[in-house]
Amino acid sequence: MTHSELWNRATADRYDSEEAERSTAAFLEPNLAFLADLAGGGRALEFAIGTGRVGVPLRRRGVPVTGIELSEHMAAVLRKKVDEDTLPVTLGDMATTVVPGAFSLVYLVYNTISNLLTQDAQVECFRNAARHLEPGGRFVVELHVPPLRLLPPGQVAVPFDVSDRHLGFDTFDLAEQMLVSHHFTQDDDGSYRRGASRHRYAWPAELDLMARIAGLEPGRRVADWDGTPFTQDSTKHISVWRKPA
């Protein structure tokens, strides 16, 4: 059963160029340091590893990384960067796919858990993380806090990027706890390309309950990879849960 929308070849081929700013060594350093510290010399499993934006440099940092990825096209881009022996990737759904072995760290970055479009699927993702963790291992999720405080009564859209070559805004279905991210992007030839993706948003407290259902204990929650304290004004969170020893 597939719980996420599938990324196609065209999206995979342009993903790295569109995420170039988030792929620089300076941008990734806090992210990699955070994950490497939690891995503690053990093995790491990345759910939805994509083109390897995080997994490849984490492997180069010395952490043995394995990936699960739904899109064969995203995995094909990753495979051009590193071979299967160095960073094995299994094609499948992060909510249900099982790979061999136990891991000291399972992680899911850049809002990707919201690609799972039902609460049940998100709970299964937590359960899948727990089944892959060795005792004492950690599960890490990076996720935006839903910006619902920005919605006046009757409004359903919130802009998140207004720049020269890109316009992005989210529209919300509050009853279904769903959002659609809309993108209008200018290509090099001057034309504009429209895209949209569906997501199920979840609050930090809801994720804590999912973790409890999966048998995980609360660990740490911060506002970014640098460890900034999480407050009521934080726009995203990095949350860590632990499998009991």
WOLINDA-V288316 format. One line per field, one symbol per residue. phi: phi as a letter, one per 40 degrees, with the letter a starting at -180 (. if undefined). psi: psi as a letter, one per 20 degrees, with the letter a starting at -180 (. if undefined). A space follows every 10 residues. Layout:
phi->???
psi->???
This chain:
phi->.cbbcccccc cccbdcccbd ccbcccccdc cccccccccf gccbbbcfcg cgdbcccccc chccbbbbac cccccccdcc caccccacbb cicccbcbbc gbbcabaabf gccccccbcd cccccccccc ccccdgcbbb bbaccdcccc ccdgcbbbcb abbcbabbab bbbcccfbbb cbbbbccccg cbbbaaacab cacdcccccd ccdcgbbcbb bbcaccgddc bccccaabbb bbcdc
psi->ppiqqpprgg gghighhhkh hjjqhggigh ghggghghhk iaqqppplic jkgggghhgh iipopqqpph ohgghhgghi hqrhhgnqpp prpiihppqq rqqippqorl jhhihojqgg hhghgghhgh hiqqpirqpp ppqqpplhii orpiqjqpqi pnrhjpppqp qpnhhilqqp pppopprhji rqppqqqqqo qqqghhhhhg gghikqqqeq pririijpqp rijqirqoqp qppq.
